[in-house]
């Protein structure tokens, strides 16, 4: 988790430096101070940005980002979104609450991630708090799978990661300690697949996030609150439920089991 945390910290610092540069450029335009002094200050901020960007070049996120720019230009915005502050915060919220739960066979975790997108940074975060045996990623978009493959060229996890397509078409019976879906607003409720998960020695724990952002076309399964998320997924035992209030919508999260 250190690499994604450093990436986001440096990105935020870069944004702050650019804001300062913008203010200084405004002062130059208004001739409020000597232009030479202001340009010198701008130079120092540009130097700080260069240093921060060099730090980020040392992470896998930089190199995968470069691959996306060169090979999947149409996915560049989506990739940037996957590493945005909002996505980082929502994943950290998940990790914070998962750390509080005692899982069965916690030293040998087998995890399903539904709608896995590019896989990272969530995989890096999970690896920090669990001893993982295997992660199964379910992602229909073949280009997202290609981006994940690039991540695997740079990260070297000591567990298996297996890619699958549509979660709702995978019909073999399986045992999992943890099922994660951080984008349930984009798809059907995972309770539809309940019969394919073994409930012994214990039932799988599910961590589900959704939102009330009904205005987005691709959001086909939003909820009004966390209680509706619980009801729709038929969750009986609840370990956590809560919401994050965001500028345009609320994000809800439930952790529990059938």
Rosetta blueprint (number, residue, H / E / L):
1 X L
2 X H
3 X H
4 X H
5 X H
6 X H
7 X H
8 X H
9 X H
10 X H
11 X H
12 X H
13 X H
14 X H
15 X H
16 X H
17 X H
18 X H
19 X H
20 X H
21 X H
22 X H
23 X H
24 X H
25 X H
26 X H
27 X H
28 X H
29 X H
30 X H
31 X L
32 X L
33 X L
34 X L
35 X H
36 X H
37 X H
38 X H
39 X H
40 X H
41 X H
42 X H
43 X H
44 X H
45 X H
46 X H
47 X H
48 X H
49 X H
50 X H
51 X H
52 X H
53 X H
54 X H
55 X H
56 X H
57 X H
58 X L
59 X L
60 X H
61 X H
62 X H
63 X H
64 X H
65 X H
66 X H
67 X H
68 X H
69 X H
70 X H
71 X H
72 X L
73 X H
74 X H
75 X H
76 X H
77 X H
78 X H
79 X H
80 X H
81 X H
82 X H
83 X L
84 X L
85 X H
86 X H
87 X H
88 X H
89 X H
90 X H
91 X H
92 X H
93 X H
94 X H
95 X H
96 X H
97 X H
98 X H
99 X L
100 X L
101 X L
102 X L
103 X L
104 X L
105 X L
106 X L
107 X L
108 X L
109 X E
110 X E
111 X E
112 X E
113 X E
114 X E
115 X L
116 X L
117 X L
118 X L
119 X L
120 X L
121 X L
122 X H
123 X H
124 X H
125 X H
126 X H
127 X H
128 X H
129 X H
130 X L
131 X L
132 X E
133 X E
134 X E
135 X E
136 X E
137 X E
138 X E
139 X L
140 X L
141 X L
142 X H
143 X H
144 X H
145 X H
146 X H
147 X H
148 X H
149 X H
150 X H
151 X H
152 X H
153 X H
154 X H
155 X L
156 X L
157 X L
158 X L
159 X L
160 X E
161 X E
162 X E
163 X E
164 X E
165 X L
166 X L
167 X H
168 X H
169 X H
170 X L
171 X L
172 X L
173 X L
174 X E
175 X L
176 X L
177 X L
178 X E
179 X E
180 X E
181 X E
182 X L
183 X L
184 X H
185 X H
186 X H
187 X L
188 X L
189 X L
190 X H
191 X H
192 X H
193 X H
194 X H
195 X H
196 X H
197 X E
198 X L
199 X L
200 X L
201 X L
202 X L
203 X L
204 X L
205 X E
206 X E
207 X E
208 X E
209 X E
210 X E
211 X E
212 X L
213 X L
214 X L
215 X L
216 X L
217 X L
218 X L
219 X L
220 X L
221 X L
222 X L
223 X L
224 X L
225 X L
226 X H
227 X H
228 X H
229 X H
230 X H
231 X H
232 X H
233 X L
234 X L
235 X L
236 X L
237 X E
238 X E
239 X E
240 X E
241 X E
242 X E
243 X E
244 X E
245 X E
246 X L
247 X L
248 X L
249 X L
250 X E
251 X E
252 X E
253 X E
254 X E
255 X E
256 X E
257 X E
258 X L
